[in-house]
Amino acid sequence: MKVREEQLHHICRTLLSRWKEKGMIRPKVSLEVLLAKMIGEVSADIKREEALDREVEALMEKHSRELSQSQASAHLMFQKIKERLAKERGIVL
């Protein structure tokens, strides 16, 4: 899923304000510092998942001949391979 920069900022800002309103967090730094850190972490996680997607696509391309002979759908195979690689690497999807 592609997330635009402004969407990412809006999502993080909304989460942060809701957590603060509900008393789920008591920030020890300014909200702007916390927001910047949050955006950085979410952005890094999105980039990790995009890299994983590219790797899965490369694996599927490499083994496309075998995959074309099987009855499994490409989308299902993509999901299975992605889940397995994510689990091996400790990436939470």
N, C-alpha and C positions, 0 to 999 in steps of 0.2 A: 504494500500500500504506500503510495507516494503521499507524503505530507509536506505541504508548503511551509516555508519558514514562518509566515504569519499565523498559520494554523497551529504550529507547534508552540509558538509564544502564547497564543490565546488559550490553548489547552492547559499548558503549565501554569499560567497566571490564574485561570479558573480553579484548578485543583488546589493551588497554594492558598487562594483566598477562602475556599470552602473548608480546607483543613484548619485554617486559622480560626474561622468563624465557629467551627464546631469544637474548638479547643483540642484538636488532635495533635497540634504542634505548638510549641512555644519557642519561636526562633531566637537564637542568641546573636544573630547577625541581621542586618537589614534585609527586608523582603526582596530588594533588588539583587543583593548578593546571592540570596537563596534561589531566586528565580533564575539567575544566570547559571548557577551550578546545576539546577534542575534541567534547564534547557540543554546544557552541555551533555549531561548524562543521557537524556532521552535521545538526543541527536546521535550520540556515539552508539547507542543501542540500535537505532534505525540503520546506521551505516554497517554495523556488524551483521544485521539480518540481510541487508542488501548484498553484502559480500558473500554470505552463505548462499543466497539465491543464485548468484553468478556461478558459484562453485557447483551447485546442484545442476544448473543448466549445462555446464561444461561436462560433468559426468554423464548426464543424459545424452548429450551429443556424442560423446566418446563411445557410448554403448547403444547408440540409436539402432543399430542393426538388430541386436538381440531384443531390444524393447519392441521393435516393429513386429517381430515374430510372436511376441506374447499377446495375450488378450487384455492386458491391463491398460487402463487409460493413462495417457501422458500426465494428466493432472494428478491422478492418484499416485503415480510413481514419484512425481516431483515432491508431493507432500510427504510420502514415506521416507524418501532419501533425505529430505530436509530435516525431518524429525529425528532421524537416526544421527545425522551429523551434528545437529544441535545438542542432542543428548551426550554424544561423545565429547563435545567441546564445552559442555556446561553452559550453553546458551539457553536462556529461558525465552520461549517464543510467546 
